[in-house]
Structure formats: C-alpha cells, structure tokens
Amino acid sequence: MTAATPGPLPPGTLYTRLRDACGADWQAYTCHRFVRELGAGTLELESFRYYLIQDYVFLIHFARAWALAVYKSDTLEDMCQASATLNALLHQEMALHLRFCAGWGISQAQMETAPEAAANLAYTRYVLERGLSGDLLDLLVALAPCVAGYAEIGKTLASQATPSNPYREWIASYAGEDYQCLSSAMLAQLERTAARLLTPAREASCLRTFRSATRLEVGFWDMALSRSP
C-alpha cells in the first residue's frame, strides 16, 4: 500500500475493547504453540508446509470477504479502503505467497488442488457469513482478529528471531512496514465504521463475533500442527 501509515489508535477503541475482553482467547491465539515454535525456529517443516498450502486457500476466501466489504460500504472512503486492501491481497500478498511457497518446494498447482481442511472451511465461511448476514461493521469485526493478530504476532516474533531461524522471512513479512500499514489502516476503518453504526447494545454482538473469529484462528493453528484434513 502506498498510503502513509496511520498513527496508533487512541485508547478505548472498539478493537482494543474487544481484544481485551477476549484476553484468554487472544492469548491462546497469539501465543499458540505454533506461533512459539515458529518464533523459536523449531516448528516441524511439514507443519509449516501444510500451513502454507491451507493459507493459500484461506487468502482466496479472505479476498472474497474484502470484495464483500466494498459492496457493504456506505461511504466512498470505506469503499476505497476496502478496495485497496483487496488489491493488496490479490496483486501483492498472493504473489508474495506464491513466490514464498515456491521456495519451500510447493507449486501453485499443489495448492490449487489441495483439499480444504475443515478448520479452514469453518473459519472462512464464518467470516463470509457474518458479512453476508450483517453490515460492514459485522464483517470488519470478523476480519479484525486475523489482520491485527498477524501484525501483533509479526512484531513480537521479529524481536526474537535469530538469523538462523528458517521462518525469518515469513516473520519479517508480517513485521514489515507494508503489512503493519495495512493492519493500521484496517483498524482505522473499523473505528470509523463503529463511530457510525455501533450502539451500546450492539457491542455484545460484536464481542461474540470477535471471540468466535479469534477461536477459529486458534483452530487454524491447531490444524497446522496436526496437519488434520
């Protein structure tokens, strides 16, 4: 993304309230065994390869969710932001993912023909369902744990990774400025949308969505460790 990186969100944002309210689930997600072993460089190579293949499938559905965000947007600003995120996914992150996977001996054909794991199916369809049945706020809340969680994980692991870590390139991609900018912009969009649509009564529903998406992220890590179909 070429836009300037947005500044840090002020205290008390919807995102920080939701993340803090999901403390145990958020910890289980961002400090999962998969994440810890990734940071230490001890993760089994086959688990990482399995993750990369499933992540390719995930990114395709994630792009569909951002296309839905364009449709669900009420303002030109939000349409442009969702479109920019979609463009970054389709033309930057997917290309990077393909090149990265090639370095791990995984072809695009392998990824395109791989069966979609149950945990992947559950997570991606949940996010799409929240967007289809709800409005832009529901969709952004469902997307937030992935976008913001990976930014947090990337920054944390980057401070720990050694030059010999075989996963240092993956870590660097999420700790890097481009991804951190994307995450910050998405959270700023979430707050703009919340300012228009959020009511005190509705926050409980947002929390349920955020917690469910966070738990589905935990399930995604579990899937990668076990390499379960």
Phi, psi and omega in degrees: 000143185261347180292153178297146180294124178297153179288172180296148179289142178291160178299151175083014177290164177302316181301312182294325177295316180294315180298315181293324180290339179256034189312308183293318179292321179295320176297318179297328180282304188281343178241026180300156178305320177303315181293315181299316180290328174299313180295326180277348182078015184255001180297137177300135183299322181292328176294320179292318178298318179297318177301314182299319179295314180292328179292328175300313178298317180301314183298327177297314179289327177297320177297321177299322179296322179287330172295321176296325178296326175299312181296322184280349183290143180260346182235156178297323179301314180289325175298317180294319180295314179295321178295321179295320178294317178299316179298318179297321179294312186287321190252350179239298185294320179294320177296318177297320180297318180296316179294320180296315181295323178301323177293340177260013176077024181247121180273161176297324179298322177298317182291323182288335181258358181289138175297142178281123181294152182301320180294325177292313178302313182298316184291307185295320181288330176297313180299314180296322179296319179297323178288321181290320183273340182245206179247192184299324180297315178302317182292316181294323177296321179292329180279334189301317182302322179291306185298307183285325180296318179294325176296317179294316179297316180301314180295320181294313182290329180297330180283349184247335189294140177261160179302335182272358181293121182293347182255014186297328179292319177298314180300315182297327182294325180271341175273345186289165185298320183299312182288321179298324177294316179300316180297315180298319180294321180295318180292326175295321176296320177301316182291322176298317181293320178297324180298331180270323194247340186282137171236159178305321181292330184279341184298328179297322178293319177299320179296319178298318179295314181298316180294318180297316179295322178295317179294327177291330172296318176301317178297327178294316176297317179303316179302315182295321180293317184274345185055042183276141181285000000 
